[in-house]
Amino acid sequence: RREQARLRASVVEEDTEQWQKEPQFSGLQRVGGVDLSYIKGDESRACASLVVLSYPALEVLYQDCRMVPVTAPYVAGFLAFREVPVLVEAVQRLQQEEPQLQPQVLLVDGNGLLHPRGFGTACHLGVLTDLPCIGVAKNLLHVDGLVRDELHREQVRSLQRSGEAFPLTGTSGKVLGMVLRSYNNSSKPLYVSVGHRVSLGTAVRLVSACCRFRVPEPIRQVRPRGTRGQ
């Protein structure tokens, strides 16, 4: 908890790059995605994956997927301590081997500020790599009074078209993220939250712009072949 709190103090919740302030993200050329995939029945190893896509074409420029040992135990609320170190290593390999392909922003399959202590995987990775990061989750994390009750489901149903969203406001009064309808053909939303060096509004706009299906391409493409879905 102390380490989380120490790192949490470094999170920047606003846009820091010029491309983030442009209506069409002019200047953005490379968007990355990261994920850690486990083999069923084996929690000691995982496939650490990083892809970099061109923007706005969303074509794969770089991909790295390798099996790594996972030594830290799973503890609810502290998942980042288990997963982020190997993702940082993947980013560092890219910086050393193909520095010209370093992503200008990373989309993380997980949460950022939408976390019991406001420091999910996207925040943790962002602070350690100093890259803009966005948390993109497929399910609602029940924190700060947020629950997937009938009112929430009704709000989700009110999202009629891709790009429409509504804020996730906790009982504390803080907006922890946004619920985004990312794809016209899917009524299942995404839960977008700030990781580091990006505002929530920019995060939602970028995630929406990266969606050809429900899941944004940088995350859809980062999964091992055979596990990709819409």
C-alpha positions as CSV (number, residue, x, y, z in Angstrom):
1,R,0.0,0.0,0.0
2,R,2.8,2.4,0.8
3,E,4.5,1.7,-2.5
4,Q,1.2,2.2,-4.4
5,A,0.6,5.5,-2.6
6,R,4.2,6.7,-3.4
7,L,3.8,5.9,-7.1
8,R,0.2,7.3,-7.1
9,A,1.5,10.7,-6.3
10,S,3.3,10.8,-9.7
11,V,0.2,10.2,-11.8
12,V,-0.6,13.1,-14.2
13,E,-4.3,13.2,-15.0
14,E,-4.1,15.7,-17.8
15,D,-3.0,15.9,-21.4
16,T,0.8,16.5,-21.7
17,E,1.3,16.0,-25.5
18,Q,0.4,18.4,-28.3
19,W,-1.3,15.6,-30.4
20,Q,-3.7,15.0,-27.5
21,K,-5.1,18.5,-27.9
22,E,-5.7,18.2,-31.7
23,P,-9.3,17.4,-32.8
24,Q,-8.1,14.6,-35.1
25,F,-5.0,13.7,-33.0
26,S,-2.7,15.3,-35.6
27,G,0.8,14.2,-34.8
28,L,-0.2,10.9,-33.4
29,Q,1.5,8.1,-35.4
30,R,1.9,5.1,-33.1
31,V,-0.5,3.5,-30.6
32,G,0.6,0.6,-28.4
33,G,-1.3,-2.1,-26.6
34,V,-0.1,-4.4,-23.8
35,D,-1.5,-7.5,-22.2
36,L,-0.5,-10.5,-20.1
37,S,-2.1,-13.8,-21.0
38,Y,-2.0,-16.9,-18.8
39,I,-2.0,-20.5,-19.9
40,K,-5.0,-22.3,-18.4
41,G,-3.9,-24.3,-15.4
42,D,-0.5,-22.6,-15.1
43,E,-0.3,-19.4,-13.1
44,S,3.5,-19.4,-12.9
45,R,4.0,-18.4,-16.6
46,A,2.4,-16.0,-18.9
47,C,2.7,-14.5,-22.3
48,A,3.8,-10.8,-22.1
49,S,2.6,-9.0,-25.2
50,L,3.2,-5.6,-26.7
51,V,2.1,-4.4,-30.1
52,V,2.5,-1.1,-31.8
53,L,0.0,0.0,-34.5
54,S,0.2,2.9,-36.9
55,Y,-2.4,5.7,-36.4
56,P,-4.9,6.3,-37.9
57,A,-4.5,3.2,-40.2
58,L,-4.2,0.8,-37.2
59,E,-1.7,-1.5,-39.0
60,V,0.7,-3.6,-37.0
61,L,4.2,-2.1,-37.0
62,Y,5.7,-4.1,-34.2
63,Q,4.8,-7.1,-32.0
64,D,6.5,-8.9,-29.2
65,C,5.0,-11.9,-27.4
66,R,7.2,-14.0,-25.2
67,M,6.7,-16.4,-22.3
68,V,7.9,-15.1,-19.0
69,P,7.9,-16.4,-15.4
70,V,5.4,-14.8,-13.0
71,T,6.6,-15.0,-9.5
72,A,4.5,-12.5,-7.5
73,P,1.2,-14.0,-6.1
74,Y,-2.2,-12.6,-7.1
75,V,-3.6,-10.3,-4.5
76,A,-6.8,-8.4,-5.3
77,G,-6.1,-4.7,-5.7
78,F,-2.4,-5.3,-6.3
79,L,-2.4,-7.1,-9.6
80,A,0.0,-4.5,-11.1
81,F,2.8,-5.7,-8.9
82,R,2.4,-9.1,-10.5
83,E,2.1,-8.0,-14.1
84,V,3.6,-4.6,-14.7
85,P,7.3,-5.6,-14.3
86,V,7.3,-7.9,-17.3
87,L,5.3,-5.3,-19.3
88,V,7.9,-2.7,-18.5
89,E,10.5,-5.1,-19.7
90,A,8.6,-5.4,-23.0
91,V,8.5,-1.7,-23.4
92,Q,12.3,-1.4,-22.6
93,R,13.1,-4.1,-25.2
94,L,11.3,-2.1,-27.8
95,Q,13.0,1.1,-26.8
96,Q,16.4,-0.6,-27.2
97,E,15.8,-2.6,-30.3
98,E,13.4,-0.4,-32.3
99,P,13.4,3.1,-30.7
100,Q,11.8,4.7,-33.7
101,L,8.7,2.6,-33.1
102,Q,8.1,3.6,-29.5
103,P,4.4,4.2,-29.0
104,Q,3.2,7.6,-28.1
105,V,0.4,6.2,-26.0
106,L,-0.3,2.7,-24.5
107,L,-3.7,1.1,-24.2
108,V,-3.8,-1.3,-21.3
109,D,-6.2,-4.2,-20.9
110,G,-7.3,-3.2,-17.4
111,N,-8.0,-0.1,-15.2
112,G,-6.3,3.1,-14.3
113,L,-7.8,5.5,-11.8
114,L,-10.8,3.2,-11.6
115,H,-9.3,1.2,-8.8
116,P,-9.8,0.8,-5.0
117,R,-6.8,3.2,-4.3
118,G,-6.9,5.0,-7.6
119,F,-3.8,3.2,-9.0
120,G,-4.6,0.4,-11.4
121,T,-2.3,-1.3,-13.9
122,A,-2.6,1.5,-16.5
123,C,-1.4,4.0,-13.9
124,H,1.4,1.8,-12.6
125,L,2.7,1.1,-16.1
126,G,2.4,4.7,-17.1
127,V,4.4,6.0,-14.1
128,L,7.1,3.4,-14.5
129,T,7.5,4.0,-18.3
130,D,6.6,7.7,-18.3
131,L,4.4,7.0,-21.3
132,P,0.8,8.2,-21.7
133,C,-1.4,5.3,-20.7
134,I,-5.2,4.5,-20.8
135,G,-7.0,1.8,-19.0
136,V,-9.6,-0.1,-21.0
137,A,-11.6,-2.7,-19.1
138,K,-14.5,-4.9,-20.4
139,N,-16.1,-5.3,-17.0
140,L,-17.0,-2.8,-14.2
141,L,-14.8,-2.9,-11.2
142,H,-17.0,-2.3,-8.1
143,V,-15.3,0.5,-6.3
144,D,-16.4,3.7,-4.5
145,G,-20.0,2.6,-4.5
146,L,-20.1,1.7,-8.3
147,V,-22.2,-1.3,-9.0
148,R,-23.7,-3.0,-12.0
149,D,-27.2,-2.5,-10.8
150,E,-30.4,-1.8,-12.8
151,L,-29.7,1.9,-12.9
152,H,-26.3,1.2,-14.4
153,R,-27.7,-1.2,-17.0
154,E,-30.4,1.4,-17.9
155,Q,-27.7,4.0,-18.5
156,V,-25.7,1.5,-20.6
157,R,-28.9,0.8,-22.7
158,S,-29.2,4.6,-23.3
159,L,-26.0,4.5,-25.3
160,Q,-27.3,4.1,-28.8
161,R,-24.4,4.8,-31.1
162,S,-20.6,4.2,-31.0
163,G,-18.8,7.0,-29.4
164,E,-21.5,7.8,-26.9
165,A,-20.4,7.7,-23.2
166,F,-21.4,8.6,-19.7
167,P,-19.3,9.3,-16.6
168,L,-18.7,6.8,-13.7
169,T,-19.1,8.9,-10.6
170,G,-18.4,7.2,-7.3
171,T,-20.1,7.9,-4.0
172,S,-17.1,10.1,-3.2
173,G,-18.2,12.4,-6.0
174,K,-15.1,11.7,-8.0
175,V,-15.4,10.8,-11.7
176,L,-13.4,7.6,-11.9
177,G,-13.9,6.8,-15.6
178,M,-16.3,6.7,-18.5
179,V,-18.6,4.0,-19.9
180,L,-18.2,4.0,-23.7
181,R,-20.2,2.3,-26.4
182,S,-17.4,1.6,-28.7
183,Y,-19.1,-0.3,-31.5
184,N,-22.6,0.0,-33.0
185,N,-23.0,-3.7,-33.3
186,S,-22.2,-4.4,-29.6
187,S,-24.3,-3.3,-26.7
188,K,-21.6,-4.3,-24.3
189,P,-19.7,-1.2,-23.2
190,L,-16.0,-0.5,-22.3
191,Y,-14.9,1.1,-19.1
192,V,-12.2,3.7,-19.9
193,S,-10.1,5.3,-17.2
194,V,-7.0,7.6,-17.0
195,G,-3.7,5.9,-16.6
196,H,-1.1,8.6,-16.9
197,R,-0.4,11.8,-18.8
198,V,-3.8,11.9,-20.5
199,S,-7.2,13.5,-19.7
200,L,-10.3,11.4,-19.4
201,G,-12.0,13.1,-22.4
202,T,-8.9,12.5,-24.6
203,A,-8.8,8.9,-23.4
204,V,-12.4,8.2,-24.4
205,R,-11.9,9.9,-27.8
206,L,-8.8,7.9,-28.6
207,V,-10.2,4.6,-27.5
208,S,-13.3,5.2,-29.6
209,A,-11.1,6.2,-32.6
210,C,-9.2,2.9,-32.3
211,C,-12.3,0.7,-32.4
212,R,-13.2,-1.3,-35.5
213,F,-15.0,-3.8,-33.2
214,R,-15.9,-3.6,-29.5
215,V,-12.3,-3.9,-28.3
216,P,-9.9,-1.2,-29.5
217,E,-7.4,-2.6,-32.1
218,P,-4.2,-2.1,-30.0
219,I,-5.7,-4.4,-27.3
220,R,-7.5,-6.8,-29.8
221,Q,-4.2,-7.3,-31.7
222,V,-2.1,-7.8,-28.6
223,R,-3.8,-11.0,-27.7
224,P,-2.2,-14.3,-28.8
225,R,-3.7,-15.7,-32.0
226,G,-6.8,-17.7,-31.4
227,T,-8.0,-15.7,-28.4
228,R,-9.0,-12.5,-30.2
229,G,-12.6,-11.5,-30.0
230,Q,-14.8,-8.6,-30.8
